[in-house]
Amino acid sequence: MVVASNNKGKLEEIKDIFKDYKIYSLKDKNINCDIDEDGNTFLENAKKKAKYIYELILEEVIADDSGLCINCLDGFPGVNTHRFLGDNATDLDRNEYLINEVNKYNDRSCEFVCVIVYYNGIDYIEGKGILEGNISNVMRGSNGFGFDSIFELDNGKTLAELDSYEKNKISARYLALMDLKRKIDNNEI
């Protein structure tokens, strides 16, 4: 299966869970593209990416969309998680911005949502995972990527303070991948 991503962290998580499958990145297939994630939902974006890549290579594809949804900000940044400050913003820029915005409110609760789809050119199989937490007051931890350093769990640690094994067993992507893998293994089309 081809993963519709070049994100190294994401690819490692997928390879870890789909150990019995041969997983290829877009780079492995010599695909260099940026698919506009203009859907209104995570599912729309995941399906769009899967279909686009499938039509290029005519091979089974796994694609996902995920994001951070902050309750006091009415679910923002949501489907705009990666690009809400523009294409040139860094993880640091996005994390600092969100901490500053959330500091204006008492409610720091949030959730990571991940929707992942498998597409074989005919059918889609969908998996979904949600991890609940809070936005921390400061960035902490050096493991992980994206919002891991500001996503605080009930135990007080951020995702970036966990090792990759610990994180991969609770992440929204892990939960979505496990849901998808179960459905694929059970042939739930």
Number of C-alpha atoms within 10 A of each C-alpha: 16 23 26 26 22 16 12 11 12 16 16 14 19 20 15 15 15 15 9 8 11 9 18 18 19 16 14 11 11 8 15 10 12 9 14 9 18 12 14 11 15 23 22 16 23 25 24 21 25 26 23 15 24 19 12 9 12 12 14 18 27 31 24 28 22 26 23 25 21 23 15 16 17 10 14 17 18 21 24 20 17 20 14 13 14 10 8 8 12 14 15 14 11 19 21 15 12 20 17 12 12 20 13 10 10 8 14 20 19 22 21 20 23 25 28 27 26 27 23 16 14 8 10 18 19 25 23 22 22 20 18 18 21 20 26 22 16 13 19 17 15 14 15 17 15 18 23 23 25 25 30 25 16 9 7 12 16 27 27 22 20 17 13 15 10 11 20 19 14 14 21 23 28 23 22 23 26 19 18 23 19 13 16 15 8 9 9 12 11
